[in-house]
Amino acid sequence: MTGTLPITIVQNEIHWHDISHNLDAARELLHDVSPNGLIVLPETFATGFIVNNLPSNNSAQIVEWMQQLACDRNSAVTGSVAVHENGKWYNRLYFITPDGIVGTYDKRHLFLTSPEPELFQKGDTLPIFEYQGWRICPQICYDLRFPVWCRNSVKNSQFKYDILLYVANWPAARAHIWNTLLTARAIENQCYVVGCNCVGDDPQGRHYQGDSQIIAPSGERIVIATPSTAMLVQSELSSVRLNAWRTRFPVSEDWD
């Protein structure tokens, strides 16, 4: 992996079902972002997490916007989109590199107290994306509660991944769980954790305060967003710091 990887989290205020506004607002936030990094957008960043009134299938428009952003900023871009395919809906994370390579991950765990499990199909595979030598494991919102699904491993001295990436629409009412589990995932998997969440209010009256953050493999919070504020969260991940921590505390040798 490269020595450092710049990360830019977009903590945007989602206007539910207003795709044009959400894309324009995100692009404005990213106007002066430096190139050669990773740009992270929330779960269903262009539409909001609405499962009782699914939007028209505008996924092609949203993915095209992501591809153009990746090209313009010479950076990888990731975030999730509601996709209608072969008669079924998927909550699909896209990982798009500036050279046009597109990777996808379909959300595995569908939120049981919402209609999501009735309307969406769950994913059954967990890809690992590679970018600038970094190995990245994608996750979506409710996946955060299921540590076995994202468990890191080591084979021939090579960790399965270096970054655990969460994109979410996580309500403020459960912010303590969001903050606690993100930290736990970093410690137990000896990796960086990037958590990207939205802000604003949805039509069902849920408030989202963001708490987007980056956590070191030691569990130290490197940076966290101002609550309930549309903003960018930026930092650089260091391969030297990551490898030093893994060497100093080789707990992976005792993983079950």
Secondary structure as GFF3:
##gff-version 3
##sequence-region A 1 256
A	DSSP	beta_strand	4	11	.	.	.	ID=ss1
A	DSSP	alpha_helix	19	29	.	.	.	ID=ss2
A	DSSP	beta_strand	38	40	.	.	.	ID=ss3
A	DSSP	alpha_helix	59	73	.	.	.	ID=ss4
A	DSSP	beta_strand	76	85	.	.	.	ID=ss5
A	DSSP	beta_strand	88	96	.	.	.	ID=ss6
A	DSSP	beta_strand	102	106	.	.	.	ID=ss7
A	DSSP	alpha_helix	116	119	.	.	.	ID=ss8
A	DSSP	beta_strand	129	131	.	.	.	ID=ss9
A	DSSP	beta_strand	134	140	.	.	.	ID=ss10
A	DSSP	three_ten_helix	141	145	.	.	.	ID=ss11
A	DSSP	beta_strand	154	155	.	.	.	ID=ss12
A	DSSP	beta_strand	158	159	.	.	.	ID=ss13
A	DSSP	beta_strand	163	168	.	.	.	ID=ss14
A	DSSP	three_ten_helix	172	174	.	.	.	ID=ss15
A	DSSP	alpha_helix	175	189	.	.	.	ID=ss16
A	DSSP	beta_strand	192	197	.	.	.	ID=ss17
A	DSSP	beta_strand	199	201	.	.	.	ID=ss18
A	DSSP	beta_strand	207	209	.	.	.	ID=ss19
A	DSSP	beta_strand	213	215	.	.	.	ID=ss20
A	DSSP	beta_strand	221	224	.	.	.	ID=ss21
A	DSSP	beta_strand	231	238	.	.	.	ID=ss22
A	DSSP	alpha_helix	239	248	.	.	.	ID=ss23
A	DSSP	three_ten_helix	251	254	.	.	.	ID=ss24
###
